[in-house]
């Protein structure tokens, strides 16, 4: 999977998400991981590897394809994918702030 950096400025013009738990930078890493940095400077890794063995994942099922997972992007401080899947930034912030490398449960 290629690395991606998505700038918040590339999203909805004139809207500036300011909550500390909003994601301001995102890099897609190998092995279903995302490096995230939040508005307040908190940063860490969200590890989505458990997705690859999970069953009945609903909207997240498409993310098992590494090409689709690699299309993660930011929309107003939220990690989203083209199929409509997203990750709650407040939950991600809480977990990354506590653990620095968070294994996302599926």
PDB file as gemmi writes it, atoms N, CA and C in Angstrom:
CRYST1    1.000    1.000    1.000  90.00  90.00  90.00 P 1                      
ATOM      1  N   UNK A   1       0.832  -1.175   0.000  1.00  0.00           N  
ATOM      2  CA  UNK A   1       0.000   0.000   0.000  1.00  0.00           C  
ATOM      3  C   UNK A   1       0.875   1.237   0.000  1.00  0.00           C  
ATOM      4  N   UNK A   2       0.579   2.194  -0.837  1.00  0.00           N  
ATOM      5  CA  UNK A   2       1.371   3.402  -0.859  1.00  0.00           C  
ATOM      6  C   UNK A   2       1.043   4.296   0.329  1.00  0.00           C  
ATOM      7  N   UNK A   3       2.029   5.076   0.739  1.00  0.00           N  
ATOM      8  CA  UNK A   3       1.782   6.050   1.789  1.00  0.00           C  
ATOM      9  C   UNK A   3       0.983   7.198   1.219  1.00  0.00           C  
ATOM     10  N   UNK A   4       0.096   7.746   2.002  1.00  0.00           N  
ATOM     11  CA  UNK A   4      -0.687   8.897   1.599  1.00  0.00           C  
ATOM     12  C   UNK A   4      -0.674   9.902   2.727  1.00  0.00           C  
ATOM     13  N   UNK A   5      -0.567  11.152   2.402  1.00  0.00           N  
ATOM     14  CA  UNK A   5      -0.769  12.202   3.375  1.00  0.00           C  
ATOM     15  C   UNK A   5      -1.888  13.061   2.837  1.00  0.00           C  
ATOM     16  N   UNK A   6      -2.890  13.281   3.652  1.00  0.00           N  
ATOM     17  CA  UNK A   6      -4.042  14.044   3.214  1.00  0.00           C  
ATOM     18  C   UNK A   6      -4.107  15.307   4.045  1.00  0.00           C  
ATOM     19  N   UNK A   7      -4.092  16.440   3.406  1.00  0.00           N  
ATOM     20  CA  UNK A   7      -4.163  17.707   4.115  1.00  0.00           C  
ATOM     21  C   UNK A   7      -5.612  18.101   4.338  1.00  0.00           C  
ATOM     22  N   UNK A   8      -5.914  18.563   5.527  1.00  0.00           N  
ATOM     23  CA  UNK A   8      -7.266  19.007   5.853  1.00  0.00           C  
ATOM     24  C   UNK A   8      -7.701  20.127   4.927  1.00  0.00           C  
ATOM     25  N   UNK A   9      -6.758  20.953   4.465  1.00  0.00           N  
ATOM     26  CA  UNK A   9      -7.090  22.080   3.596  1.00  0.00           C  
ATOM     27  C   UNK A   9      -7.687  21.623   2.272  1.00  0.00           C  
ATOM     28  N   UNK A  10      -7.488  20.367   1.896  1.00  0.00           N  
ATOM     29  CA  UNK A  10      -8.018  19.843   0.646  1.00  0.00           C  
ATOM     30  C   UNK A  10      -9.506  19.526   0.739  1.00  0.00           C  
ATOM     31  N   UNK A  11     -10.067  19.629   1.906  1.00  0.00           N  
ATOM     32  CA  UNK A  11     -11.459  19.265   2.105  1.00  0.00           C  
ATOM     33  C   UNK A  11     -12.339  20.509   2.149  1.00  0.00           C  
ATOM     34  N   UNK A  12     -13.589  20.355   2.467  1.00  0.00           N  
ATOM     35  CA  UNK A  12     -14.633  21.384   2.421  1.00  0.00           C  
ATOM     36  C   UNK A  12     -14.120  22.795   2.708  1.00  0.00           C  
ATOM     37  N   UNK A  13     -14.123  23.609   1.690  1.00  0.00           N  
ATOM     38  CA  UNK A  13     -13.615  24.979   1.786  1.00  0.00           C  
ATOM     39  C   UNK A  13     -14.355  25.767   2.857  1.00  0.00           C  
ATOM     40  N   UNK A  14     -13.596  26.460   3.669  1.00  0.00           N  
ATOM     41  CA  UNK A  14     -14.163  27.340   4.673  1.00  0.00           C  
ATOM     42  C   UNK A  14     -14.530  26.670   5.980  1.00  0.00           C  
ATOM     43  N   UNK A  15     -14.454  25.357   6.065  1.00  0.00           N  
ATOM     44  CA  UNK A  15     -14.801  24.645   7.288  1.00  0.00           C  
ATOM     45  C   UNK A  15     -13.507  24.184   7.953  1.00  0.00           C  
ATOM     46  N   UNK A  16     -13.319  24.605   9.189  1.00  0.00           N  
ATOM     47  CA  UNK A  16     -12.107  24.248   9.924  1.00  0.00           C  
ATOM     48  C   UNK A  16     -12.501  23.462  11.169  1.00  0.00           C  
ATOM     49  N   UNK A  17     -12.323  22.139  11.156  1.00  0.00           N  
ATOM     50  CA  UNK A  17     -12.649  21.354  12.345  1.00  0.00           C  
ATOM     51  C   UNK A  17     -11.631  21.647  13.445  1.00  0.00           C  
ATOM     52  N   UNK A  18     -12.096  22.152  14.586  1.00  0.00           N  
ATOM     53  CA  UNK A  18     -11.175  22.603  15.623  1.00  0.00           C  
ATOM     54  C   UNK A  18     -11.154  21.734  16.880  1.00  0.00           C  
ATOM     55  N   UNK A  19     -12.070  20.798  17.020  1.00  0.00           N  
ATOM     56  CA  UNK A  19     -12.086  19.949  18.205  1.00  0.00           C  
ATOM     57  C   UNK A  19     -10.761  19.202  18.305  1.00  0.00           C  
ATOM     58  N   UNK A  20     -10.206  19.042  19.516  1.00  0.00           N  
ATOM     59  CA  UNK A  20      -8.898  18.392  19.652  1.00  0.00           C  
ATOM     60  C   UNK A  20      -8.859  16.978  19.115  1.00  0.00           C  
ATOM     61  N   UNK A  21      -9.992  16.286  19.082  1.00  0.00           N  
ATOM     62  CA  UNK A  21     -10.039  14.900  18.617  1.00  0.00           C  
ATOM     63  C   UNK A  21     -10.228  14.770  17.111  1.00  0.00           C  
ATOM     64  N   UNK A  22     -10.307  15.853  16.400  1.00  0.00           N  
ATOM     65  CA  UNK A  22     -10.393  15.779  14.936  1.00  0.00           C  
ATOM     66  C   UNK A  22      -9.026  15.431  14.371  1.00  0.00           C  
ATOM     67  N   UNK A  23      -8.993  14.574  13.369  1.00  0.00           N  
ATOM     68  CA  UNK A  23      -7.740  14.156  12.746  1.00  0.00           C  
ATOM     69  C   UNK A  23      -7.290  15.248  11.780  1.00  0.00           C  
ATOM     70  N   UNK A  24      -6.025  15.659  11.892  1.00  0.00           N  
ATOM     71  CA  UNK A  24      -5.520  16.686  10.975  1.00  0.00           C  
ATOM     72  C   UNK A  24      -4.515  16.134   9.968  1.00  0.00           C  
ATOM     73  N   UNK A  25      -3.969  14.948  10.218  1.00  0.00           N  
ATOM     74  CA  UNK A  25      -3.031  14.334   9.274  1.00  0.00           C  
ATOM     75  C   UNK A  25      -3.198  12.823   9.318  1.00  0.00           C  
ATOM     76  N   UNK A  26      -3.037  12.217   8.156  1.00  0.00           N  
ATOM     77  CA  UNK A  26      -3.253  10.782   8.003  1.00  0.00           C  
ATOM     78  C   UNK A  26      -2.240  10.226   7.029  1.00  0.00           C  
ATOM     79  N   UNK A  27      -1.608   9.117   7.410  1.00  0.00           N  
ATOM     80  CA  UNK A  27      -0.732   8.369   6.508  1.00  0.00           C  
ATOM     81  C   UNK A  27      -1.168   6.914   6.532  1.00  0.00           C  
ATOM     82  N   UNK A  28      -1.353   6.350   5.351  1.00  0.00           N  
ATOM     83  CA  UNK A  28      -1.657   4.930   5.244  1.00  0.00           C  
ATOM     84  C   UNK A  28      -0.333   4.177   5.295  1.00  0.00           C  
ATOM     85  N   UNK A  29      -0.243   3.231   6.222  1.00  0.00           N  
ATOM     86  CA  UNK A  29       0.964   2.429   6.409  1.00  0.00           C  
ATOM     87  C   UNK A  29       0.706   0.996   5.946  1.00  0.00           C  
ATOM     88  N   UNK A  30       1.755   0.210   5.762  1.00  0.00           N  
ATOM     89  CA  UNK A  30       1.555  -1.209   5.401  1.00  0.00           C  
ATOM     90  C   UNK A  30       0.800  -1.968   6.491  1.00  0.00           C  
ATOM     91  N   UNK A  31       0.254  -3.100   6.111  1.00  0.00           N  
ATOM     92  CA  UNK A  31      -0.375  -4.033   7.046  1.00  0.00           C  
ATOM     93  C   UNK A  31      -1.612  -3.463   7.740  1.00  0.00           C  
ATOM     94  N   UNK A  32      -2.423  -2.729   7.001  1.00  0.00           N  
ATOM     95  CA  UNK A  32      -3.697  -2.215   7.513  1.00  0.00           C  
ATOM     96  C   UNK A  32      -3.544  -1.309   8.734  1.00  0.00           C  
ATOM     97  N   UNK A  33      -2.576  -0.418   8.663  1.00  0.00           N  
ATOM     98  CA  UNK A  33      -2.362   0.531   9.761  1.00  0.00           C  
ATOM     99  C   UNK A  33      -2.481   1.955   9.231  1.00  0.00           C  
ATOM    100  N   UNK A  34      -2.919   2.844  10.108  1.00  0.00           N  
ATOM    101  CA  UNK A  34      -2.991   4.271   9.796  1.00  0.00           C  
ATOM    102  C   UNK A  34      -2.221   5.050  10.852  1.00  0.00           C  
ATOM    103  N   UNK A  35      -1.354   5.938  10.412  1.00  0.00           N  
ATOM    104  CA  UNK A  35      -0.708   6.878  11.321  1.00  0.00           C  
ATOM    105  C   UNK A  35      -1.582   8.127  11.325  1.00  0.00           C  
ATOM    106  N   UNK A  36      -2.020   8.524  12.514  1.00  0.00           N  
ATOM    107  CA  UNK A  36      -2.918   9.678  12.628  1.00  0.00           C  
ATOM    108  C   UNK A  36      -2.338  10.711  13.570  1.00  0.00           C  
ATOM    109  N   UNK A  37      -2.599  11.971  13.255  1.00  0.00           N  
ATOM    110  CA  UNK A  37      -2.254  13.083  14.132  1.00  0.00           C  
ATOM    111  C   UNK A  37      -3.515  13.917  14.300  1.00  0.00           C  
ATOM    112  N   UNK A  38      -3.814  14.259  15.540  1.00  0.00           N  
ATOM    113  CA  UNK A  38      -5.022  14.990  15.866  1.00  0.00           C  
ATOM    114  C   UNK A  38      -4.732  16.487  16.003  1.00  0.00           C  
ATOM    115  N   UNK A  39      -5.788  17.282  16.075  1.00  0.00           N  
ATOM    116  CA  UNK A  39      -5.661  18.739  16.142  1.00  0.00           C  
ATOM    117  C   UNK A  39      -4.769  19.209  17.279  1.00  0.00           C  
ATOM    118  N   UNK A  40      -4.781  18.513  18.414  1.00  0.00           N  
ATOM    119  CA  UNK A  40      -3.981  18.955  19.561  1.00  0.00           C  
ATOM    120  C   UNK A  40      -2.555  18.405  19.543  1.00  0.00           C  
ATOM    121  N   UNK A  41      -2.160  17.712  18.466  1.00  0.00           N  
ATOM    122  CA  UNK A  41      -0.802  17.177  18.344  1.00  0.00           C  
ATOM    123  C   UNK A  41      -0.658  15.730  18.781  1.00  0.00           C  
ATOM    124  N   UNK A  42      -1.671  15.169  19.418  1.00  0.00           N  
ATOM    125  CA  UNK A  42      -1.631  13.753  19.778  1.00  0.00           C  
ATOM    126  C   UNK A  42      -1.493  12.932  18.501  1.00  0.00           C  
ATOM    127  N   UNK A  43      -0.632  11.919  18.537  1.00  0.00           N  
ATOM    128  CA  UNK A  43      -0.457  11.088  17.353  1.00  0.00           C  
ATOM    129  C   UNK A  43      -0.213   9.647  17.759  1.00  0.00           C  
ATOM    130  N   UNK A  44      -0.466   8.751  16.818  1.00  0.00           N  
ATOM    131  CA  UNK A  44      -0.257   7.340  17.065  1.00  0.00           C  
ATOM    132  C   UNK A  44      -0.678   6.517  15.863  1.00  0.00           C  
ATOM    133  N   UNK A  45      -0.821   5.219  16.086  1.00  0.00           N  
ATOM    134  CA  UNK A  45      -1.143   4.268  15.028  1.00  0.00           C  
ATOM    135  C   UNK A  45      -2.464   3.581  15.356  1.00  0.00           C  
ATOM    136  N   UNK A  46      -3.347   3.532  14.362  1.00  0.00           N  
ATOM    137  CA  UNK A  46      -4.571   2.742  14.463  1.00  0.00           C  
ATOM    138  C   UNK A  46      -4.350   1.503  13.597  1.00  0.00           C  
ATOM    139  N   UNK A  47      -4.312   0.352  14.236  1.00  0.00           N  
ATOM    140  CA  UNK A  47      -4.025  -0.907  13.566  1.00  0.00           C  
ATOM    141  C   UNK A  47      -5.336  -1.629  13.246  1.00  0.00           C  
ATOM    142  N   UNK A  48      -5.657  -1.726  11.961  1.00  0.00           N  
ATOM    143  CA  UNK A  48      -6.888  -2.346  11.501  1.00  0.00           C  
ATOM    144  C   UNK A  48      -6.683  -3.796  11.075  1.00  0.00           C  
ATOM    145  N   UNK A  49      -5.574  -4.431  11.428  1.00  0.00           N  
ATOM    146  CA  UNK A  49      -5.256  -5.779  10.973  1.00  0.00           C  
ATOM    147  C   UNK A  49      -6.318  -6.805  11.361  1.00  0.00           C  
ATOM    148  N   UNK A  50      -7.001  -6.610  12.477  1.00  0.00           N  
ATOM    149  CA  UNK A  50      -8.038  -7.553  12.905  1.00  0.00           C  
ATOM    150  C   UNK A  50      -9.166  -7.633  11.884  1.00  0.00           C  
ATOM    151  N   UNK A  51      -9.304  -6.622  11.074  1.00  0.00           N  
ATOM    152  CA  UNK A  51     -10.324  -6.599  10.031  1.00  0.00           C  
ATOM    153  C   UNK A  51     -10.149  -7.760   9.054  1.00  0.00           C  
ATOM    154  N   UNK A  52      -8.914  -8.141   8.789  1.00  0.00           N  
ATOM    155  CA  UNK A  52      -8.643  -9.158   7.775  1.00  0.00           C  
ATOM    156  C   UNK A  52      -9.188 -10.535   8.141  1.00  0.00           C  
ATOM    157  N   UNK A  53      -9.398 -10.805   9.426  1.00  0.00           N  
ATOM    158  CA  UNK A  53      -9.917 -12.103   9.852  1.00  0.00           C  
ATOM    159  C   UNK A  53     -11.329 -12.017  10.439  1.00  0.00           C  
ATOM    160  N   UNK A  54     -11.875 -10.823  10.504  1.00  0.00           N  
ATOM    161  CA  UNK A  54     -13.215 -10.633  11.062  1.00  0.00           C  
ATOM    162  C   UNK A  54     -14.272 -11.139  10.088  1.00  0.00           C  
ATOM    163  N   UNK A  55     -15.409 -11.545  10.628  1.00  0.00           N  
ATOM    164  CA  UNK A  55     -16.523 -11.972   9.783  1.00  0.00           C  
ATOM    165  C   UNK A  55     -17.679 -10.999   9.960  1.00  0.00           C  
ATOM    166  N   UNK A  56     -18.515 -10.905   8.945  1.00  0.00           N  
ATOM    167  CA  UNK A  56     -19.698 -10.040   8.983  1.00  0.00           C  
ATOM    168  C   UNK A  56     -19.353  -8.624   9.429  1.00  0.00           C  
ATOM    169  N   UNK A  57     -18.506  -7.977   8.660  1.00  0.00           N  
ATOM    170  CA  UNK A  57     -18.015  -6.637   9.015  1.00  0.00           C  
ATOM    171  C   UNK A  57     -18.886  -5.509   8.481  1.00  0.00           C  
ATOM    172  N   UNK A  58     -19.977  -5.818   7.820  1.00  0.00           N  
ATOM    173  CA  UNK A  58     -20.843  -4.775   7.286  1.00  0.00           C  
ATOM    174  C   UNK A  58     -20.108  -3.878   6.309  1.00  0.00           C  
ATOM    175  N   UNK A  59     -20.227  -2.590   6.492  1.00  0.00           N  
ATOM    176  CA  UNK A  59     -19.625  -1.618   5.576  1.00  0.00           C  
ATOM    177  C   UNK A  59     -18.098  -1.714   5.549  1.00  0.00           C  
ATOM    178  N   UNK A  60     -17.495  -2.259   6.598  1.00  0.00           N  
ATOM    179  CA  UNK A  60     -16.035  -2.392   6.655  1.00  0.00           C  
ATOM    180  C   UNK A  60     -15.512  -3.570   5.848  1.00  0.00           C  
ATOM    181  N   UNK A  61     -16.393  -4.452   5.400  1.00  0.00           N  
ATOM    182  CA  UNK A  61     -15.991  -5.629   4.617  1.00  0.00           C  
ATOM    183  C   UNK A  61     -15.136  -5.247   3.411  1.00  0.00           C  
ATOM    184  N   UNK A  62     -15.505  -4.182   2.724  1.00  0.00           N  
ATOM    185  CA  UNK A  62     -14.767  -3.748   1.530  1.00  0.00           C  
ATOM    186  C   UNK A  62     -13.326  -3.355   1.864  1.00  0.00           C  
ATOM    187  N   UNK A  63     -13.081  -2.958   3.118  1.00  0.00           N  
ATOM    188  CA  UNK A  63     -11.732  -2.520   3.515  1.00  0.00           C  
ATOM    189  C   UNK A  63     -10.750  -3.674   3.636  1.00  0.00           C  
ATOM    190  N   UNK A  64     -11.239  -4.907   3.562  1.00  0.00           N  
ATOM    191  CA  UNK A  64     -10.336  -6.060   3.568  1.00  0.00           C  
ATOM    192  C   UNK A  64      -9.463  -6.063   2.318  1.00  0.00           C  
ATOM    193  N   UNK A  65      -9.927  -5.441   1.263  1.00  0.00           N  
ATOM    194  CA  UNK A  65      -9.136  -5.282   0.045  1.00  0.00           C  
ATOM    195  C   UNK A  65      -8.104  -4.186   0.320  1.00  0.00           C  
ATOM    196  N   UNK A  66      -6.807  -4.507   0.269  1.00  0.00           N  
ATOM    197  CA  UNK A  66      -5.783  -3.509   0.601  1.00  0.00           C  
ATOM    198  C   UNK A  66      -5.848  -2.267  -0.279  1.00  0.00           C  
ATOM    199  N   UNK A  67      -6.322  -2.411  -1.498  1.00  0.00           N  
ATOM    200  CA  UNK A  67      -6.448  -1.250  -2.380  1.00  0.00           C  
ATOM    201  C   UNK A  67      -7.516  -0.295  -1.859  1.00  0.00           C  
ATOM    202  N   UNK A  68      -8.617  -0.847  -1.413  1.00  0.00           N  
ATOM    203  CA  UNK A  68      -9.689  -0.013  -0.852  1.00  0.00           C  
ATOM    204  C   UNK A  68      -9.236   0.603   0.475  1.00  0.00           C  
ATOM    205  N   UNK A  69      -8.619  -0.208   1.338  1.00  0.00           N  
ATOM    206  CA  UNK A  69      -8.136   0.324   2.622  1.00  0.00           C  
ATOM    207  C   UNK A  69      -7.175   1.488   2.391  1.00  0.00           C  
ATOM    208  N   UNK A  70      -6.323   1.346   1.388  1.00  0.00           N  
ATOM    209  CA  UNK A  70      -5.336   2.380   1.076  1.00  0.00           C  
ATOM    210  C   UNK A  70      -5.925   3.679   0.566  1.00  0.00           C  
ATOM    211  N   UNK A  71      -7.226   3.708   0.311  1.00  0.00           N  
ATOM    212  CA  UNK A  71      -7.882   4.930  -0.152  1.00  0.00           C  
ATOM    213  C   UNK A  71      -8.432   5.771   1.000  1.00  0.00           C  
ATOM    214  N   UNK A  72      -7.992   5.491   2.212  1.00  0.00           N  
ATOM    215  CA  UNK A  72      -8.421   6.282   3.370  1.00  0.00           C  
ATOM    216  C   UNK A  72      -8.088   7.747   3.126  1.00  0.00           C  
ATOM    217  N   UNK A  73      -9.001   8.608   3.559  1.00  0.00           N  
ATOM    218  CA  UNK A  73      -8.795  10.052   3.401  1.00  0.00           C  
ATOM    219  C   UNK A  73      -9.480  10.766   4.554  1.00  0.00           C  
ATOM    220  N   UNK A  74      -9.221  12.054   4.664  1.00  0.00           N  
ATOM    221  CA  UNK A  74      -9.856  12.862   5.705  1.00  0.00           C  
ATOM    222  C   UNK A  74     -10.992  13.680   5.129  1.00  0.00           C  
ATOM    223  N   UNK A  75     -12.082  13.712   5.853  1.00  0.00           N  
ATOM    224  CA  UNK A  75     -13.209  14.592   5.546  1.00  0.00           C  
ATOM    225  C   UNK A  75     -13.604  15.263   6.844  1.00  0.00           C  
ATOM    226  N   UNK A  76     -13.309  16.546   6.941  1.00  0.00           N  
ATOM    227  CA  UNK A  76     -13.648  17.332   8.130  1.00  0.00           C  
ATOM    228  C   UNK A  76     -13.151  16.687   9.419  1.00  0.00           C  
ATOM    229  N   UNK A  77     -11.930  16.169   9.380  1.00  0.00           N  
ATOM    230  CA  UNK A  77     -11.307  15.601  10.571  1.00  0.00           C  
ATOM    231  C   UNK A  77     -11.699  14.176  10.881  1.00  0.00           C  
ATOM    232  N   UNK A  78     -12.367  13.504   9.946  1.00  0.00           N  
ATOM    233  CA  UNK A  78     -12.806  12.119  10.130  1.00  0.00           C  
ATOM    234  C   UNK A  78     -12.144  11.254   9.061  1.00  0.00           C  
ATOM    235  N   UNK A  79     -11.574  10.110   9.450  1.00  0.00           N  
ATOM    236  CA  UNK A  79     -11.013   9.165   8.489  1.00  0.00           C  
ATOM    237  C   UNK A  79     -12.186   8.477   7.793  1.00  0.00           C  
ATOM    238  N   UNK A  80     -12.203   8.555   6.463  1.00  0.00           N  
ATOM    239  CA  UNK A  80     -13.281   7.967   5.675  1.00  0.00           C  
ATOM    240  C   UNK A  80     -12.701   7.168   4.510  1.00  0.00           C  
ATOM    241  N   UNK A  81     -13.550   6.348   3.913  1.00  0.00           N  
ATOM    242  CA  UNK A  81     -13.199   5.588   2.726  1.00  0.00           C  
ATOM    243  C   UNK A  81     -14.263   5.833   1.659  1.00  0.00           C  
ATOM    244  N   UNK A  82     -13.920   5.592   0.396  1.00  0.00           N  
ATOM    245  CA  UNK A  82     -14.861   5.869  -0.702  1.00  0.00           C  
ATOM    246  C   UNK A  82     -16.190   5.113  -0.619  1.00  0.00           C  
ATOM    247  N   UNK A  83     -16.238   3.979   0.057  1.00  0.00           N  
ATOM    248  CA  UNK A  83     -17.482   3.205   0.149  1.00  0.00           C  
ATOM    249  C   UNK A  83     -18.422   3.735   1.234  1.00  0.00           C  
ATOM    250  N   UNK A  84     -18.030   4.795   1.933  1.00  0.00           N  
ATOM    251  CA  UNK A  84     -18.872   5.378   2.974  1.00  0.00           C  
ATOM    252  C   UNK A  84     -18.484   4.978   4.386  1.00  0.00           C  
ATOM    253  N   UNK A  85     -17.560   4.048   4.540  1.00  0.00           N  
ATOM    254  CA  UNK A  85     -17.093   3.673   5.878  1.00  0.00           C  
ATOM    255  C   UNK A  85     -16.317   4.837   6.479  1.00  0.00           C  
ATOM    256  N   UNK A  86     -16.394   4.965   7.788  1.00  0.00           N  
ATOM    257  CA  UNK A  86     -15.598   5.974   8.485  1.00  0.00           C  
ATOM    258  C   UNK A  86     -15.249   5.459   9.877  1.00  0.00           C  
ATOM    259  N   UNK A  87     -14.407   6.203  10.564  1.00  0.00           N  
ATOM    260  CA  UNK A  87     -13.997   5.826  11.915  1.00  0.00           C  
ATOM    261  C   UNK A  87     -14.249   7.020  12.831  1.00  0.00           C  
ATOM    262  N   UNK A  88     -14.970   6.784  13.901  1.00  0.00           N  
ATOM    263  CA  UNK A  88     -15.301   7.831  14.867  1.00  0.00           C  
ATOM    264  C   UNK A  88     -14.009   8.463  15.385  1.00  0.00           C  
ATOM    265  N   UNK A  89     -13.756   9.745  15.090  1.00  0.00           N  
ATOM    266  CA  UNK A  89     -12.497  10.362  15.498  1.00  0.00           C  
ATOM    267  C   UNK A  89     -12.365  10.522  17.012  1.00  0.00           C  
ATOM    268  N   UNK A  90     -13.468  10.711  17.731  1.00  0.00           N  
ATOM    269  CA  UNK A  90     -13.393  10.848  19.184  1.00  0.00           C  
ATOM    270  C   UNK A  90     -12.956   9.531  19.822  1.00  0.00           C  
ATOM    271  N   UNK A  91     -13.488   8.413  19.329  1.00  0.00           N  
ATOM    272  CA  UNK A  91     -13.110   7.098  19.835  1.00  0.00           C  
ATOM    273  C   UNK A  91     -11.651   6.815  19.493  1.00  0.00           C  
ATOM    274  N   UNK A  92     -11.270   7.111  18.254  1.00  0.00           N  
ATOM    275  CA  UNK A  92      -9.893   6.896  17.826  1.00  0.00           C  
ATOM    276  C   UNK A  92      -8.935   7.724  18.689  1.00  0.00           C  
ATOM    277  N   UNK A  93      -9.292   8.975  18.942  1.00  0.00           N  
ATOM    278  CA  UNK A  93      -8.464   9.873  19.763  1.00  0.00           C  
ATOM    279  C   UNK A  93      -8.284   9.292  21.164  1.00  0.00           C  
ATOM    280  N   UNK A  94      -9.381   8.870  21.774  1.00  0.00           N  
ATOM    281  CA  UNK A  94      -9.331   8.323  23.130  1.00  0.00           C  
ATOM    282  C   UNK A  94      -8.399   7.112  23.201  1.00  0.00           C  
ATOM    283  N   UNK A  95      -8.529   6.205  22.228  1.00  0.00           N  
ATOM    284  CA  UNK A  95      -7.731   4.985  22.234  1.00  0.00           C  
ATOM    285  C   UNK A  95      -6.256   5.247  21.916  1.00  0.00           C  
ATOM    286  N   UNK A  96      -6.001   6.065  20.902  1.00  0.00           N  
ATOM    287  CA  UNK A  96      -4.612   6.381  20.522  1.00  0.00           C  
ATOM    288  C   UNK A  96      -3.933   7.180  21.625  1.00  0.00           C  
ATOM    289  N   UNK A  97      -4.671   8.058  22.273  1.00  0.00           N  
ATOM    290  CA  UNK A  97      -4.110   8.845  23.369  1.00  0.00           C  
ATOM    291  C   UNK A  97      -3.694   7.941  24.528  1.00  0.00           C  
ATOM    292  N   UNK A  98      -4.446   6.879  24.762  1.00  0.00           N  
ATOM    293  CA  UNK A  98      -4.149   5.956  25.854  1.00  0.00           C  
ATOM    294  C   UNK A  98      -3.083   4.931  25.494  1.00  0.00           C  
ATOM    295  N   UNK A  99      -3.057   4.473  24.237  1.00  0.00           N  
ATOM    296  CA  UNK A  99      -2.208   3.342  23.874  1.00  0.00           C  
ATOM    297  C   UNK A  99      -1.130   3.624  22.841  1.00  0.00           C  
ATOM    298  N   UNK A 100      -1.195   4.713  22.126  1.00  0.00           N  
ATOM    299  CA  UNK A 100      -0.287   5.091  21.030  1.00  0.00           C  
ATOM    300  C   UNK A 100      -0.371   4.147  19.832  1.00  0.00           C  
ATOM    301  N   UNK A 101      -0.484   2.847  20.046  1.00  0.00           N  
ATOM    302  CA  UNK A 101      -0.782   1.909  18.967  1.00  0.00           C  
ATOM    303  C   UNK A 101      -2.043   1.178  19.388  1.00  0.00           C  
ATOM    304  N   UNK A 102      -3.113   1.454  18.692  1.00  0.00           N  
ATOM    305  CA  UNK A 102      -4.424   0.932  19.040  1.00  0.00           C  
ATOM    306  C   UNK A 102      -4.842  -0.125  18.032  1.00  0.00           C  
ATOM    307  N   UNK A 103      -5.157  -1.310  18.512  1.00  0.00           N  
ATOM    308  CA  UNK A 103      -5.681  -2.370  17.652  1.00  0.00           C  
ATOM    309  C   UNK A 103      -7.193  -2.227  17.604  1.00  0.00           C  
ATOM    310  N   UNK A 104      -7.690  -1.812  16.463  1.00  0.00           N  
ATOM    311  CA  UNK A 104      -9.122  -1.568  16.304  1.00  0.00           C  
ATOM    312  C   UNK A 104      -9.856  -2.898  16.355  1.00  0.00           C  
ATOM    313  N   UNK A 105     -10.819  -3.040  17.258  1.00  0.00           N  
ATOM    314  CA  UNK A 105     -11.564  -4.303  17.350  1.00  0.00           C  
ATOM    315  C   UNK A 105     -12.635  -4.407  16.275  1.00  0.00           C  
ATOM    316  N   UNK A 106     -12.791  -5.586  15.715  1.00  0.00           N  
ATOM    317  CA  UNK A 106     -13.843  -5.830  14.734  1.00  0.00           C  
ATOM    318  C   UNK A 106     -14.639  -7.033  15.110  1.00  0.00           C  
TER     319      UNK A 106                                                      
END                                                                             
